[in-house]
Structures are given as structure tokens and as C-alpha cells.
Amino acid sequence: MIERELRIQMFGGFSIRYGGQTVSFNKTESSKSIRLLQMLLLSFPMGISKSEIMDTLYGCSEKTDAVSRNRNLNNLIYRLKRQLAAGGLPMQNYVEIAGGICRFKTDLPLRLGCS
């Protein structure tokens, strides 16, 4: 039986494996959704503020107001959840937002590794 553990390699290349299979994404590693996932994993388990994520992903521009940036981030979180499920992970709410802090959340056994 294949163990249903979520294995995430962060350094020396970014990869996710679940149940012995590589989780694949339909976008490149540099996409904003992958960058968001990496930010959430690097700040695991404490989380990272929504404002810090928005500054990193969208920059501080006068052209983009706070409401638009917040809406963009919420849409990005939604797309990330769908990408994770489409890549082979069980459907879960992988991003939790509470008190302005975003956290990676899963009920799966999680192993973060370096190689």
C-alpha cells in the first residue's frame, strides 16, 4: 500500500509528491500560484501576512489599489487550491486565512525536506 503522505522538497529543486506520485502543475514553477505555495510552505506553520504576500507578488504600485490586490490574491488562492487538486492531491482547503495571516493547512501527513 502506498503511504498517503505529502512530501515537499523545498531546496535543491521544488517538488511535491503524494502517494508515491509527483504532483504536477499545468503552469511553470515561476507562476504566481507556485510562488504563493512556496511562500506559504516557507512560513509553515506560523503563516505569513496577506499584505506581505501581496507586496511580494504584486508589488507596491499606485496603479493597483488595496482592494484590487486583495481580490487578486483571493483569486490566486482559489486557483492554487484547484491546481493542487488537479495535480493529484485530495480536495482540501490548503490555504487558511485568519486575522490577516495566510497559512498552508492540510490534514495529510506532511514531510518538508531539503533533498
Secondary structure, 3 states (H helix, E strand, C coil): CCCCCEEEECCCCCEEEECCEECCCCCCCCCHHHHHHHHHHHCCCCCEEHHHHHHHHHCCCCCCCHHHHHHHHHHHHHHHHHHHHHCCCCCCCCEEEECCEEEECCCCCEEEECC
